Amino acid sequence: MRKLRKHIILAIFLSLVLIPYIAFARVSGVCSNCHTMHASQSPWPSEWSSSVEGNPQPYLLATAGSSPCVGCHSHDTESTYYDLGGCKVPVVFYTGSGAPTSYLAGGNFWWVKEGLGNDDTKGHNVFLGEGDDNLDEAPGAVGFTTCGTNSCHANLHLPATFGTGFDELENKYGCQGCHLNVKHHANDHANGESGLVTSADQGWYRFLSGHMSGSGAGVEGYEHGEWEAGLHDGGNHQGASEHNEYLGDDSNTGGYGFALGHTTTAFCTGCHGVFHQQQKIGDSWVRHPSDAKIPNSGEYADVGGDTHLYDPLSPVGKQDISDETPDTTVTPGTDMVMCLSCHRPHGSPYSDMLRWNYEEQIAGGGGEDTGCFYCHTQKND
């Protein structure tokens, strides 16, 4: 009886300890892979961009540099992610001397970093103290003058200072201007596996949350487990069944974007609201549509070709992302063009962080049907 009782107790213990790690997967591995208790250990893993000995970092991170997040999510060899003790870490900043030819869905900060790409027109500048060479506030800003000194609506390279209120934003800068409440241990899905993220408990889609849509609001979406790694290498961007999926909402095409709920467009308009607010006058588009349905008529009816193949190089917003799998096709009349249809938020080889070289999009020039011509199918004939 005593032996049976021990077995029962052991079984209950294992069910309480092990099952959550199976059912509620998250970032896993040795804690010291990411954290150091007193910033006094050495040597450091080769993945870290520089030593933090004698230089403690926020959240006890074992990383240094001009942006704590980038410090971990960087690598000096051209890879889109690396293995850290069995945990996949996406690389958003390539530290090598030449421009990366492979990058994830959000792009790469190489193009804006001083001493490397040196071009602030090609991405968001998240590096501490490296001011933008061209802008003193976000383009398309709607003028939130009450948001404090160094507000994330104005820049990302300086810690935000508010004095009162907005405590969750105080002293944050760089990546945390957008990825406000990062939850690497959230109960979403296994590291390296894909899944749908629709709540604050899960950390929101790619940890994109903010105050513009209300306290605790964030972005919903389907996260590709490898951040679309390999879909953009060498121009090979066809991955119709393997990609992120984004929520869209066309209910407010002429108003403030943050009324669009849990969409990426609503999130982007927190800083770039004019681009959405003033995109239409009457029936005329005066700025490129965002979170607007692709018409099921004319040239737009042929988006994606005869089979309406989904192309990750020109992603669209979906009204319904509840299927837990990414859609392999584009549906004109239902799916929407959005901010990320044209831009990579981290950085790209092209001006305005575009997904393709806009300066080489030649109407009637033939060639590859990507970029503008993915939707404007007859302009390339």
C-alpha positions in Angstrom: 0.0 0.0 0.0 2.8 2.4 0.9 4.6 1.7 -2.4 1.3 2.2 -4.3 0.8 5.5 -2.5 4.3 6.6 -3.6 3.6 5.8 -7.2 0.3 7.8 -7.1 2.0 10.8 -5.5 4.8 10.6 -8.1 2.3 10.4 -10.9 0.4 13.5 -9.6 3.7 15.3 -9.3 4.8 14.6 -12.8 1.4 15.5 -14.2 1.6 18.9 -12.5 5.2 19.6 -13.4 5.6 18.1 -16.9 2.3 18.5 -18.6 2.3 22.3 -18.5 5.6 22.3 -20.4 4.0 20.1 -23.0 0.6 21.7 -23.3 1.8 25.3 -22.8 5.0 25.6 -24.8 7.2 28.7 -24.7 10.8 29.7 -24.9 12.7 26.9 -23.2 16.3 26.0 -22.3 18.9 26.8 -19.7 18.1 30.1 -18.0 21.8 31.3 -18.2 21.5 31.2 -22.0 19.6 34.5 -21.7 20.1 35.8 -18.2 22.9 36.5 -15.7 22.2 37.2 -12.1 25.0 39.7 -11.2 26.6 40.6 -14.6 29.9 39.1 -13.4 30.2 35.8 -15.2 32.6 35.0 -18.0 33.3 33.8 -20.6 30.1 34.7 -22.5 28.4 32.6 -25.2 29.6 33.5 -28.6 26.0 34.5 -29.6 26.2 37.7 -27.5 27.3 40.8 -29.5 29.5 42.0 -26.6 30.4 41.3 -23.0 28.2 42.7 -20.2 30.8 42.2 -17.5 30.5 45.2 -15.2 27.6 46.5 -17.2 24.3 45.2 -15.9 21.4 45.1 -18.4 17.6 45.4 -17.8 15.7 42.2 -17.0 19.1 40.6 -16.1 19.8 40.0 -19.7 23.1 38.5 -20.7 23.4 40.9 -23.6 24.8 44.4 -24.3 24.9 46.9 -27.1 22.9 49.9 -28.1 19.6 48.0 -28.0 19.1 45.2 -25.4 16.7 43.2 -27.7 18.9 43.5 -30.7 21.9 42.3 -28.7 20.4 38.8 -28.4 18.6 38.8 -31.7 21.8 39.4 -33.7 24.5 37.3 -35.3 27.8 37.8 -37.1 27.2 35.0 -39.6 24.5 35.3 -42.2 21.7 33.2 -40.7 18.1 34.0 -40.2 18.0 32.3 -36.8 20.4 30.3 -34.6 20.1 27.6 -32.0 20.7 28.6 -28.4 20.6 25.5 -26.3 17.8 24.0 -28.3 15.8 27.2 -28.5 15.6 29.0 -31.9 16.4 32.7 -31.8 15.4 34.8 -34.8 18.1 37.1 -36.1 16.8 40.7 -36.8 20.3 42.3 -36.9 23.1 40.9 -39.0 26.4 42.3 -37.7 28.6 41.3 -40.6 30.2 43.8 -43.0 28.1 43.0 -46.1 24.4 43.4 -46.5 22.4 40.3 -45.7 20.9 38.4 -48.6 18.6 36.3 -46.3 16.3 37.9 -43.8 13.1 37.2 -41.9 9.6 38.5 -42.6 10.3 41.7 -40.7 13.6 42.4 -42.4 16.9 43.3 -40.8 18.3 46.3 -39.0 21.7 46.0 -40.8 20.6 48.7 -43.3 20.1 51.4 -40.6 23.0 50.7 -38.3 25.9 53.2 -38.1 29.0 51.7 -39.5 27.1 49.1 -41.5 24.2 50.1 -43.8 24.2 53.7 -42.6 20.8 54.5 -44.2 18.0 55.5 -42.0 15.6 55.6 -45.0 15.6 51.8 -45.1 14.3 50.9 -41.6 13.3 51.8 -38.1 16.3 53.2 -36.1 16.2 51.3 -32.8 19.8 52.0 -31.7 20.3 54.0 -28.6 21.7 57.5 -29.3 21.9 57.0 -33.1 19.5 59.7 -34.2 17.7 59.6 -37.5 19.6 61.4 -40.3 16.4 62.5 -42.1 13.4 62.7 -39.7 12.7 64.3 -36.3 9.4 62.4 -35.9 7.6 59.5 -37.4 6.4 60.2 -40.9 2.6 60.5 -41.0 2.5 61.4 -37.2 -0.9 62.6 -36.1 0.6 65.0 -33.5 0.3 63.4 -30.1 2.1 66.2 -28.4 0.9 65.1 -24.9 2.8 61.9 -25.1 5.9 63.2 -23.4 9.6 63.8 -24.3 11.1 61.3 -26.7 7.8 59.6 -27.2 7.9 56.5 -29.3 5.6 58.4 -31.7 8.5 60.7 -32.4 11.5 58.4 -32.3 12.8 55.0 -31.2 16.4 55.7 -30.5 16.0 57.5 -27.1 14.3 56.4 -23.9 10.8 57.8 -23.6 10.2 60.2 -20.7 6.7 61.0 -19.5 7.0 62.1 -15.9 3.4 61.0 -15.1 1.2 58.4 -16.6 2.1 55.8 -19.3 4.3 54.0 -16.8 4.5 51.0 -19.1 6.3 53.1 -21.6 8.7 55.0 -19.3 12.4 54.7 -20.3 11.6 52.2 -23.0 13.2 52.7 -26.4 14.2 50.8 -29.5 12.4 47.6 -30.1 10.3 48.1 -27.1 8.7 51.1 -28.7 6.7 48.5 -30.7 7.2 45.3 -28.8 5.9 46.9 -25.6 5.2 44.0 -23.3 7.5 41.2 -24.3 6.6 37.8 -22.9 9.1 35.2 -24.0 7.6 32.7 -21.6 4.0 33.3 -22.6 1.7 30.3 -23.1 1.4 30.6 -26.9 3.1 27.7 -28.8 6.3 25.8 -29.0 9.4 27.7 -30.0 10.0 26.9 -33.6 6.4 25.9 -34.2 3.6 27.9 -35.8 0.4 29.0 -34.1 -2.3 31.5 -33.7 -1.9 34.3 -31.1 -5.0 36.3 -30.1 -4.7 37.4 -26.5 -2.6 39.3 -24.0 -2.0 36.1 -22.0 -0.2 34.8 -25.1 1.7 38.0 -25.4 -0.1 39.1 -28.6 1.2 38.5 -32.1 5.0 38.9 -32.0 4.6 40.9 -28.7 3.1 43.8 -30.6 1.0 45.7 -28.0 0.5 49.3 -27.1 -1.6 52.0 -25.6 -3.2 53.6 -28.7 -6.0 51.0 -29.0 -6.7 51.0 -25.2 -5.0 49.4 -22.2 -3.7 45.9 -22.9 -4.6 46.0 -26.6 -2.5 44.2 -29.1 -2.2 42.6 -32.5 -3.7 39.2 -33.4 -2.1 37.0 -36.0 -0.8 33.6 -37.1 2.9 33.3 -36.3 5.1 31.3 -38.7 7.3 29.1 -36.5 10.5 30.1 -38.3 9.5 33.7 -39.0 9.4 33.0 -42.8 13.0 32.0 -42.8 14.1 30.8 -46.3 11.1 32.3 -48.1 13.1 35.3 -49.3 16.5 33.8 -49.9 17.9 34.6 -53.4 14.5 36.0 -54.5 12.7 32.8 -53.8 9.7 34.1 -52.0 7.1 31.5 -53.0 5.8 29.9 -49.8 2.1 29.9 -50.2 1.5 27.5 -47.3 4.3 28.7 -45.0 3.9 32.3 -43.8 2.6 34.6 -41.2 -1.0 35.5 -41.4 -2.3 39.0 -40.6 -5.7 40.2 -39.5 -7.4 42.9 -41.5 -10.4 45.2 -41.0 -11.8 47.6 -43.6 -14.5 49.1 -41.4 -12.8 52.5 -41.1 -11.0 53.3 -44.3 -11.1 57.1 -43.7 -10.7 57.4 -39.9 -8.1 56.9 -37.3 -6.5 53.5 -37.8 -6.5 52.5 -34.1 -10.2 52.0 -34.4 -9.4 48.9 -36.5 -9.1 46.6 -33.5 -6.3 44.0 -33.4 -4.9 44.5 -36.8 -1.3 45.3 -37.8 -2.5 48.4 -39.6 -4.2 49.7 -36.4 -0.9 49.2 -34.6 1.2 51.0 -37.3 -1.1 54.0 -37.2 -0.3 54.6 -33.6 2.8 56.5 -35.0 1.8 56.9 -38.7 -1.9 57.7 -38.4 -2.1 60.4 -41.1 -1.4 57.8 -43.7 -4.6 56.1 -42.8 -6.7 59.0 -41.6 -6.2 61.0 -44.8 -6.0 58.2 -47.3 -9.3 58.9 -49.0 -11.2 62.1 -50.0 -14.8 61.2 -51.0 -14.5 58.4 -53.5 -10.9 59.2 -54.4 -7.8 57.6 -52.9 -5.1 60.2 -52.2 -2.8 57.9 -50.3 -2.3 54.2 -50.9 -5.1 52.2 -49.3 -4.4 50.3 -46.1 -6.8 47.8 -44.6 -9.0 48.2 -47.7 -10.4 45.3 -49.6 -8.7 44.3 -52.9 -11.5 44.8 -55.4 -12.9 41.6 -57.1 -13.0 43.4 -60.4 -10.8 44.6 -63.2 -7.1 43.9 -62.9 -7.4 43.2 -59.2 -9.6 40.2 -59.8 -6.4 38.5 -61.1 -4.3 39.1 -58.0 -2.1 36.1 -57.5 -2.5 34.9 -61.1 -5.0 32.2 -62.3 -4.7 30.3 -59.1 -4.7 33.3 -56.8 -1.5 32.0 -55.2 -0.6 33.7 -51.9 2.9 35.3 -52.1 4.7 36.2 -48.8 6.5 38.9 -50.6 3.2 40.7 -50.9 1.1 39.6 -47.9 -2.5 40.5 -47.4 -4.8 41.0 -44.4 -7.4 38.4 -43.7 -10.8 39.1 -42.1 -10.8 35.7 -40.5 -7.6 34.0 -39.1 -9.2 31.5 -36.9 -8.4 28.4 -39.0 -5.0 27.9 -37.2 -3.4 27.4 -40.7 -2.3 30.1 -43.1 -4.3 30.5 -46.3 -2.6 29.4 -49.5 -4.6 31.8 -51.7 -5.7 35.4 -52.0 -9.4 36.2 -52.2 -10.2 39.4 -54.1 -13.2 41.2 -52.6 -12.5 39.8 -49.1 -8.7 40.1 -48.4 -7.1 43.4 -47.8 -4.0 45.4 -48.7 -2.3 46.6 -45.5 0.8 48.3 -44.2 2.9 45.1 -44.2 1.8 44.4 -47.8 4.5 46.8 -48.9 6.8 47.3 -45.9 9.2 45.4 -43.7 9.1 47.0 -40.2 12.7 46.2 -39.2 14.5 47.2 -42.4 15.0 46.2 -46.1 17.5 46.8 -48.9 15.1 49.4 -50.4 14.1 52.9 -49.5 11.1 53.4 -47.2 11.7 49.8 -45.9 9.8 48.5 -48.9 9.6 44.8 -49.8 10.8 45.5 -53.4 12.7 48.1 -55.3 9.9 50.6 -56.1 12.3 52.7 -58.3 12.6 49.7 -60.7 8.8 49.0 -60.9 8.3 49.9 -64.6 4.7 49.9 -65.9 4.6 47.9 -69.1 8.1 46.7 -68.6 7.3 43.0 -68.3 9.5 40.9 -66.0 8.6 39.4 -62.6 5.0 40.0 -61.4 5.9 41.1 -57.9 5.7 44.3 -56.0 3.1 46.7 -57.3 2.2 44.3 -60.1 1.1 41.6 -57.7 -2.2 43.5 -57.3 -2.0 45.8 -60.3 -1.8 42.8 -62.6 -2.4 44.6 -65.9 0.1 47.4 -65.4 3.0 45.1 -66.3 1.7 43.8 -69.7 
